């Protein structure tokens, strides 16, 4: 039994071979089709495909104008990329507290962290479980802040029956190897406003508008770059893999949800372990199944003796020197950090595998 599994469909392999044989593996028709399918199949708004989730977050900051002297409010419960992209813009990450019962950023803490220098909020959907987006959106509107959702773990999730990727000005997705939808590596930035998507598409290829920059008689494209751009585009080989894997995404997510329900029902009355809270107005994509446990090291060792992996996927990132060290006022974060651990959850787990995990937890630690 593995903690993570990479899902590559036969169609993805076939698509990849076709792309390789075509001789065209840079950004082209396949990447365009992937964008169209993400919009059509998942309800994402103006998805701009990119080469990583990190690029997606960074480009969101660039498009909304975050720069030196600005502050961006983020949780510490995330991967370091969420904070590093803020530093890349010369801005300051300001760490808000989380709700220890969900692992998600606390709207009340966000409000307390706002200053005259605040420019944006990056809520992170921990494990694929959507944040309180109504509250966060209202705060952002009151203070004129951009919202860039970090949905690296949340493809296929929804909030009040609306797709994550159709709520905020920006939503950044990751299609990295072990994500629910993988293109090998890659990402997408969803833009609520068409003008943002147009600018993002320009900036993802060095700041050159590929639609308007037509080749001259000499062969070179004619262009005039007015804003610093990046080499962030998704190529056709990656898009071919993503397209092939997109077809079975709904079924894979449904399998994860069935596994999660079995875990939740089984762990309800076991002392020393609590699944995270789950509200009925949203649907998780269950990239992770995180629980809060007492005597965490004993718990992990007990499972390992039974050949069952358990992992603390990310500890708080503010402890890194690059961000200035641990913030003592994040009380919910401290509680979560001491108790959180995640159990295997993916579509390749058999019913017997799930039963083994449940039995091992019930055996105690």
Secondary structure as GFF3:
##gff-version 3
##sequence-region A 1 365
A	DSSP	alpha_helix	10	22	.	.	.	ID=ss1
A	DSSP	alpha_helix	29	42	.	.	.	ID=ss2
A	DSSP	beta_strand	47	50	.	.	.	ID=ss3
A	DSSP	alpha_helix	53	63	.	.	.	ID=ss4
A	DSSP	beta_strand	71	75	.	.	.	ID=ss5
A	DSSP	alpha_helix	81	88	.	.	.	ID=ss6
A	DSSP	beta_strand	92	96	.	.	.	ID=ss7
A	DSSP	alpha_helix	107	113	.	.	.	ID=ss8
A	DSSP	beta_strand	118	122	.	.	.	ID=ss9
A	DSSP	three_ten_helix	126	128	.	.	.	ID=ss10
A	DSSP	alpha_helix	133	143	.	.	.	ID=ss11
A	DSSP	beta_strand	146	150	.	.	.	ID=ss12
A	DSSP	beta_strand	158	159	.	.	.	ID=ss13
A	DSSP	beta_strand	162	163	.	.	.	ID=ss14
A	DSSP	beta_strand	170	174	.	.	.	ID=ss15
A	DSSP	beta_strand	187	191	.	.	.	ID=ss16
A	DSSP	alpha_helix	194	203	.	.	.	ID=ss17
A	DSSP	alpha_helix	236	246	.	.	.	ID=ss18
A	DSSP	alpha_helix	249	267	.	.	.	ID=ss19
A	DSSP	beta_strand	273	275	.	.	.	ID=ss20
A	DSSP	beta_strand	282	283	.	.	.	ID=ss21
A	DSSP	beta_strand	289	293	.	.	.	ID=ss22
A	DSSP	alpha_helix	296	305	.	.	.	ID=ss23
A	DSSP	beta_strand	310	311	.	.	.	ID=ss24
A	DSSP	three_ten_helix	317	319	.	.	.	ID=ss25
A	DSSP	three_ten_helix	321	323	.	.	.	ID=ss26
A	DSSP	alpha_helix	331	339	.	.	.	ID=ss27
A	DSSP	beta_strand	340	343	.	.	.	ID=ss28
A	DSSP	alpha_helix	351	362	.	.	.	ID=ss29
###
